[in-house]
Amino acid sequence: MSTKDYLEKDYYAVLGVPKSATAAEIKTAYRKLARQYHPDANKGNTETEEKFKEVSEAYDVLSDTKRRKEYDEARTLFGSGLGGYAGTGAPRGGGFNFDFGDLFSGSGTSHQGGAGERIGDLFGGLFNRGGRTTTTGATRPRRGQDIESEVSMSFGEAVDGTTVSLRLTSSSACAACSGTGAKAGTTPRVCPTCEGTGAASRNLGNFAFSEPCRDCRGRGLLVDDPCPVCEGSGRGKSTRTIQARIPAGVGDGQRIRLKAKGAPGENGGPAGDLYVQVHVKPHPVFGRTGENLTVTVPVTFPEAALGAEIKVPTLKGMPVTLRIPEGTPNGRTFRVRGRGAPRKDGTKGDLLVTVQVTVPPHLDDKARAALEEFRDASEGTDLREELIKQARSE
């Protein structure tokens, strides 16, 4: 279907519903009309058959939210139906008597690149059909490619943030042909298939969708005598080294996006982005849970039983003193505030200290005698009695 036919048809009138009709109202109206004009109920009647096709076409557009929105926008842009449009010297009410190509190409206006051209760009953006742009695929600004890279760093560098050197290889314009793809002394020609736009239209029923031209692969140009360096692609490989800032508090396996650090754009287009996969080496002492650092500290049985003040290491800092209360059980975790990883607001997480009661592998006579005396003094309390009762009750 042509763009003209598409915009001239009032699908709401075909279904007999107002423009404000809900999806349910549109569906109900379609079902009623479809039963009325269905070919099986009107065998041999070509008039009702055409009416059935018209009703089905209207429902296909209005039942699809996206297509209905595009249809409404296009009809609003050009007025309610194009039958009432009149260009210079064209009478209103005289029907559709002007050339769409003139309207979209801007040839009907005295201003170069004026309203007609802008309308063509807008309409082409809505439906990917109709109007053309004057910019060829070869000169249209293009965004550079995104680049993937990896970096390994120490635990401390990940916590504090660091700057790393990254050697990147990306696609860029061939230096021998300046990106044209043509051998020195020759120039590429405009692709006759897409006429330099780099795009071809593929018809899918009521709509046409734009896709890269297969002959020129979206470039808008054809090369008859290709550049021997890039073999006509116009692209080459470039290697560069950049300094990338890895933010503080990055975690192992995190993927960081560095805006505009990717491959450079073409014809004034923006650069792509750089995505860096971070690998953090484990620390022999510290671990990490979100913004908090973790550490396990050994304590003796007397320290846990009687209470004590112990020294606890911190990352890249002096040890801090932690007070362990009397009767501290094995595995209890204490919080030292402000000694963790940096947060986005500039503050720091905490250091989570887990105590681990250690048993000495060997005892001298004095230590053994003291423990035996403690054992004798604490006899009479069976720590496992309640546990055994609970096991039997199930």
Secondary structure per residue as TSV (DSSP state, phi and psi in degrees):
chain	resnum	aa	ss	phi	psi
A	1	M	-	360.0	137.4
A	2	S	-	-74.9	161.1
A	3	T	H	-62.2	-36.7
A	4	K	H	-60.2	-51.2
A	5	D	H	-60.3	-39.7
A	6	Y	H	-59.8	-44.3
A	7	L	H	-81.1	-25.9
A	8	E	H	-72.1	-28.3
A	9	K	-	-78.5	132.7
A	10	D	-	-100.0	96.5
A	11	Y	H	-66.4	-29.6
A	12	Y	H	-65.9	-42.0
A	13	A	H	-66.9	-35.1
A	14	V	H	-60.9	-41.6
A	15	L	H	-87.3	-9.9
A	16	G	T	72.7	34.6
A	17	V	-	-125.2	154.7
A	18	P	-	-74.9	164.8
A	19	K	T	-63.4	-24.9
A	20	S	T	-86.5	7.5
A	21	A	-	-61.1	142.7
A	22	T	-	-79.2	169.1
A	23	A	H	-61.0	-37.3
A	24	A	H	-66.9	-40.3
A	25	E	H	-66.2	-38.0
A	26	I	H	-65.6	-41.8
A	27	K	H	-64.6	-42.5
A	28	T	H	-63.4	-43.7
A	29	A	H	-64.5	-40.7
A	30	Y	H	-62.8	-46.6
A	31	R	H	-59.7	-40.9
A	32	K	H	-63.8	-46.8
A	33	L	H	-71.3	-34.3
A	34	A	H	-64.4	-40.1
A	35	R	H	-66.0	-36.6
A	36	Q	H	-68.7	-40.9
A	37	Y	H	-106.1	9.3
A	38	H	-	-60.4	136.8
A	39	P	G	-57.7	-31.8
A	40	D	G	-66.3	-28.2
A	41	A	G	-90.9	-8.4
A	42	N	S	-137.8	57.0
A	43	K	T	-61.6	130.7
A	44	G	T	83.9	-2.3
A	45	N	-	-97.2	100.9
A	46	T	H	-68.7	-28.7
A	47	E	H	-66.3	-46.4
A	48	T	H	-70.1	-29.3
A	49	E	H	-64.3	-43.5
A	50	E	H	-65.3	-37.6
A	51	K	H	-64.6	-39.5
A	52	F	H	-62.0	-41.6
A	53	K	H	-63.7	-40.2
A	54	E	H	-65.3	-42.3
A	55	V	H	-64.7	-42.6
A	56	S	H	-64.1	-40.0
A	57	E	H	-63.7	-42.9
A	58	A	H	-63.5	-41.5
A	59	Y	H	-68.1	-36.6
A	60	D	H	-57.1	-39.0
A	61	V	H	-80.2	-48.8
A	62	L	H	-76.3	-19.4
A	63	S	T	-83.2	-13.8
A	64	D	S	-98.3	117.8
A	65	T	H	-57.1	-45.5
A	66	K	H	-68.3	-45.2
A	67	R	H	-67.6	-35.3
A	68	R	H	-64.7	-41.2
A	69	K	H	-63.4	-43.7
A	70	E	H	-63.8	-40.4
A	71	Y	H	-62.4	-45.7
A	72	D	H	-63.8	-41.2
A	73	E	H	-64.2	-41.4
A	74	A	H	-65.9	-42.8
A	75	R	H	-70.2	-32.1
A	76	T	H	-68.0	-38.7
A	77	L	H	-63.3	-40.4
A	78	F	H	-103.2	9.3
A	79	G	-	93.1	173.8
A	80	S	S	-78.3	93.8
A	81	G	S	75.5	150.8
A	82	L	S	-94.6	1.9
A	83	G	T	-66.2	-27.3
A	84	G	T	-91.6	0.3
A	85	Y	-	-74.5	141.0
A	86	A	-	-139.2	128.0
A	87	G	-	-84.6	-165.0
A	88	T	T	-62.4	121.8
A	89	G	T	80.7	2.1
A	90	A	-	-99.7	127.5
A	91	P	-	-73.7	142.9
A	92	R	T	-71.6	149.3
A	93	G	T	78.2	0.3
A	94	G	S	-87.7	8.7
A	95	G	-	87.5	-172.3
A	96	F	S	-87.5	101.2
A	97	N	-	-131.5	34.5
A	98	F	S	-134.4	164.9
A	99	D	-	-91.0	124.3
A	100	F	H	-61.6	-35.7
A	101	G	H	-60.0	-39.5
A	102	D	H	-64.4	-40.8
A	103	L	H	-64.3	-45.9
A	104	F	H	-79.7	-29.5
A	105	S	H	-81.1	-13.9
A	106	G	T	87.7	5.4
A	107	S	T	-71.9	-14.2
A	108	G	T	-89.7	8.5
A	109	T	S	-126.0	152.8
A	110	S	S	-86.6	-3.7
A	111	H	S	-103.2	120.2
A	112	Q	T	-66.0	130.1
A	113	G	T	69.0	24.6
A	114	G	S	-88.4	-145.0
A	115	A	H	-61.3	-41.9
A	116	G	H	-58.8	-43.4
A	117	E	H	-67.3	-38.7
A	118	R	H	-66.9	-38.5
A	119	I	H	-62.9	-41.9
A	120	G	H	-61.3	-42.1
A	121	D	H	-62.6	-43.8
A	122	L	H	-65.6	-45.9
A	123	F	H	-65.0	-39.6
A	124	G	H	-64.2	-33.0
A	125	G	H	-69.4	-32.4
A	126	L	H	-72.2	-43.6
A	127	F	H	-122.4	-2.7
A	128	N	S	54.0	38.3
A	129	R	-	-148.3	170.0
A	130	G	S	78.5	-121.2
A	131	G	-	-54.4	152.5
A	132	R	-	-114.2	160.1
A	133	T	-	-106.9	160.3
A	134	T	S	-88.9	-3.7
A	135	T	-	-89.8	124.0
A	136	T	-	-80.1	163.0
A	137	G	T	-62.2	-27.7
A	138	A	T	-75.7	-29.3
A	139	T	T	-104.3	-4.5
A	140	R	S	-69.1	132.8
A	141	P	-	-59.8	136.0
A	142	R	B	-127.7	138.0
A	143	R	-	-71.5	141.6
A	144	G	-	-69.8	162.8
A	145	Q	-	-73.6	151.0
A	146	D	-	-78.5	148.8
A	147	I	E	-123.3	140.8
A	148	E	E	-105.8	140.6
A	149	S	E	-148.9	167.3
A	150	E	E	-131.8	153.0
A	151	V	E	-147.6	141.4
A	152	S	E	-111.3	142.4
A	153	M	E	-148.2	164.8
A	154	S	-	-76.3	165.5
A	155	F	H	-59.9	-44.1
A	156	G	H	-65.6	-38.3
A	157	E	H	-64.9	-37.1
A	158	A	H	-66.8	-37.2
A	159	V	H	-70.9	-43.9
A	160	D	H	-89.7	-17.4
A	161	G	-	87.3	150.8
A	162	T	E	-157.9	166.6
A	163	T	E	-110.2	127.0
A	164	V	E	-120.2	154.0
A	165	S	E	-94.9	127.9
A	166	L	E	-122.0	128.1
A	167	R	E	-95.9	116.0
A	168	L	E	-113.8	140.0
A	169	T	E	-118.2	124.8
A	170	S	E	-143.6	169.8
A	171	S	E	-82.1	140.5
A	172	S	E	-148.8	174.0
A	173	A	E	-63.5	136.6
A	174	C	-	-62.7	129.8
A	175	A	T	-70.7	-28.1
A	176	A	T	-72.4	-37.1
A	177	C	T	-115.3	6.9
A	178	S	T	58.9	28.0
A	179	G	T	88.9	-0.3
A	180	T	S	-79.1	-26.5
A	181	G	-	85.2	-4.7
A	182	A	B	-98.9	147.5
A	183	K	-	-61.0	147.8
A	184	A	T	-53.7	132.8
A	185	G	T	93.0	-6.7
A	186	T	-	-121.3	165.2
A	187	T	-	-131.4	148.9
A	188	P	-	-73.6	160.2
A	189	R	E	-111.3	157.1
A	190	V	E	-66.5	134.5
A	191	C	-	-65.1	123.0
A	192	P	T	-72.5	-20.4
A	193	T	T	-71.7	-50.0
A	194	C	T	-102.6	-1.3
A	195	E	T	58.1	35.6
A	196	G	T	88.0	-2.6
A	197	T	S	-78.4	-23.8
A	198	G	S	81.7	1.8
A	199	A	E	-132.9	146.8
A	200	A	E	-123.2	151.7
A	201	S	E	-99.4	132.1
A	202	R	E	-115.0	123.2
A	203	N	E	-83.7	124.3
A	204	L	E	-125.7	75.2
A	205	G	T	73.7	-119.4
A	206	N	T	-76.3	-15.8
A	207	F	E	-125.2	153.8
A	208	A	E	-116.4	135.2
A	209	F	E	-113.2	141.1
A	210	S	E	-85.5	139.5
A	211	E	E	-144.3	159.3
A	212	P	E	-57.6	138.6
A	213	C	-	-62.1	131.6
A	214	R	T	-74.2	-27.9
A	215	D	T	-73.9	-43.2
A	216	C	T	-105.6	0.3
A	217	R	T	58.3	36.9
A	218	G	T	86.7	-0.5
A	219	R	S	-83.5	-26.6
A	220	G	S	85.9	-4.6
A	221	L	E	-132.1	151.8
A	222	L	E	-118.4	139.9
A	223	V	-	-109.7	120.4
A	224	D	S	-87.5	-34.9
A	225	D	S	-122.4	90.6
A	226	P	B	-69.0	152.6
A	227	C	-	-65.0	130.2
A	228	P	T	-69.9	-19.9
A	229	V	T	-78.7	-51.1
A	230	C	T	-100.4	1.3
A	231	E	T	58.4	33.8
A	232	G	T	88.9	-3.6
A	233	S	S	-76.7	-24.2
A	234	G	-	78.3	1.8
A	235	R	E	-118.4	148.4
A	236	G	E	-139.1	175.2
A	237	K	E	-100.2	134.3
A	238	S	E	-125.2	142.6
A	239	T	E	-119.3	132.4
A	240	R	E	-145.9	158.8
A	241	T	E	-115.6	128.6
A	242	I	E	-123.4	158.6
A	243	Q	E	-100.4	116.8
A	244	A	E	-112.0	131.2
A	245	R	E	-89.8	118.6
A	246	I	E	-94.0	119.7
A	247	P	-	-66.1	155.8
A	248	A	T	-65.6	143.6
A	249	G	T	86.4	11.7
A	250	V	-	-68.5	145.9
A	251	G	-	-106.9	162.0
A	252	D	T	-63.4	131.9
A	253	G	T	85.1	-3.5
A	254	Q	-	-72.5	145.0
A	255	R	E	-109.8	117.6
A	256	I	E	-104.7	134.7
A	257	R	E	-100.6	123.5
A	258	L	E	-110.1	107.0
A	259	K	T	-64.3	135.3
A	260	A	T	61.7	23.8
A	261	K	-	-104.6	7.2
A	262	G	S	-88.1	-153.2
A	263	A	S	-66.4	144.6
A	264	P	-	-66.7	151.0
A	265	G	-	-78.0	170.9
A	266	E	B	-108.2	144.5
A	267	N	T	53.4	41.7
A	268	G	T	85.8	4.2
A	269	G	-	-72.6	159.8
A	270	P	-	-71.2	156.8
A	271	A	-	-74.1	155.1
A	272	G	-	-75.9	-174.9
A	273	D	-	-105.3	158.3
A	274	L	E	-110.2	127.2
A	275	Y	E	-110.6	120.8
A	276	V	E	-111.3	121.3
A	277	Q	E	-88.6	123.2
A	278	V	E	-99.2	132.0
A	279	H	E	-118.5	121.9
A	280	V	E	-107.3	126.3
A	281	K	-	-73.2	140.3
A	282	P	-	-67.6	151.9
A	283	H	-	-97.7	142.4
A	284	P	S	-68.9	-18.5
A	285	V	S	-117.5	-45.5
A	286	F	-	-101.0	150.0
A	287	G	E	-121.9	-174.2
A	288	R	E	-148.5	137.1
A	289	T	E	-131.0	98.1
A	290	G	T	63.6	-121.2
A	291	E	T	-93.6	1.4
A	292	N	E	-103.6	141.1
A	293	L	E	-93.5	151.9
A	294	T	E	-124.6	148.8
A	295	V	E	-152.4	141.5
A	296	T	E	-107.1	125.9
A	297	V	E	-117.4	126.9
A	298	P	E	-76.1	141.9
A	299	V	E	-134.2	155.3
A	300	T	-	-83.5	165.7
A	301	F	H	-63.1	-43.7
A	302	P	H	-60.2	-37.9
A	303	E	H	-64.3	-40.6
A	304	A	H	-71.7	-38.5
A	305	A	H	-77.1	-41.1
A	306	L	H	-97.4	-14.0
A	307	G	-	89.0	150.3
A	308	A	E	-167.1	167.5
A	309	E	E	-109.6	122.6
A	310	I	E	-122.6	157.7
A	311	K	E	-90.6	132.5
A	312	V	E	-121.2	130.3
A	313	P	E	-71.9	152.2
A	314	T	E	-125.0	159.3
A	315	L	T	-75.4	118.8
A	316	K	T	56.6	39.0
A	317	G	E	-153.5	175.9
A	318	M	E	-74.9	150.5
A	319	P	E	-60.7	153.1
A	320	V	E	-114.1	156.3
A	321	T	E	-94.0	129.2
A	322	L	E	-118.9	128.5
A	323	R	E	-89.7	119.9
A	324	I	E	-99.5	121.2
A	325	P	-	-72.8	160.1
A	326	E	T	-60.3	138.4
A	327	G	T	76.8	27.8
A	328	T	-	-70.8	124.0
A	329	P	-	-78.5	159.7
A	330	N	T	-64.1	136.0
A	331	G	T	90.5	0.2
A	332	R	-	-70.5	142.4
A	333	T	E	-111.7	133.1
A	334	F	E	-113.4	154.3
A	335	R	E	-113.3	123.5
A	336	V	E	-106.8	109.4
A	337	R	T	-73.4	143.2
A	338	G	T	76.9	15.5
A	339	R	-	-116.7	21.9
A	340	G	S	-102.9	-151.8
A	341	A	-	-83.7	153.7
A	342	P	B	-66.0	144.2
A	343	R	-	-97.2	170.8
A	344	K	T	-66.8	-26.7
A	345	D	T	-85.6	5.4
A	346	G	S	95.9	-16.4
A	347	T	-	-79.7	176.5
A	348	K	B	-121.6	152.9
A	349	G	-	-73.2	-165.2
A	350	D	-	-112.8	166.0
A	351	L	E	-103.2	119.1
A	352	L	E	-97.8	114.5
A	353	V	E	-105.4	118.1
A	354	T	E	-104.9	125.2
A	355	V	E	-88.7	142.1
A	356	Q	E	-128.5	111.0
A	357	V	E	-71.6	122.8
A	358	T	-	-103.3	145.9
A	359	V	-	-105.9	123.5
A	360	P	-	-64.1	135.6
A	361	P	S	-69.1	-25.5
A	362	H	-	-137.5	145.9
A	363	L	-	-125.2	137.4
A	364	D	-	-82.3	175.5
A	365	D	H	-61.3	-41.6
A	366	K	H	-64.8	-45.3
A	367	A	H	-66.1	-39.0
A	368	R	H	-63.6	-43.6
A	369	A	H	-62.7	-38.8
A	370	A	H	-66.5	-39.8
A	371	L	H	-69.1	-37.4
A	372	E	H	-65.0	-37.3
A	373	E	H	-65.9	-39.1
A	374	F	H	-65.1	-40.0
A	375	R	H	-63.3	-42.6
A	376	D	H	-66.1	-35.8
A	377	A	H	-72.3	-25.5
A	378	S	T	-101.1	10.6
A	379	E	T	-67.9	153.3
A	380	G	T	107.0	-15.0
A	381	T	-	-112.0	112.8
A	382	D	-	-95.9	107.9
A	383	L	T	-69.3	-20.1
A	384	R	T	-100.7	-0.3
A	385	E	H	-61.0	-47.8
A	386	E	H	-67.1	-34.2
A	387	L	H	-64.6	-40.5
A	388	I	H	-68.3	-37.8
A	389	K	H	-62.4	-43.8
A	390	Q	H	-65.7	-35.1
A	391	A	H	-67.8	-36.2
A	392	R	H	-75.7	-25.6
A	393	S	H	-75.6	-16.5
A	394	E	-	-87.5	360.0
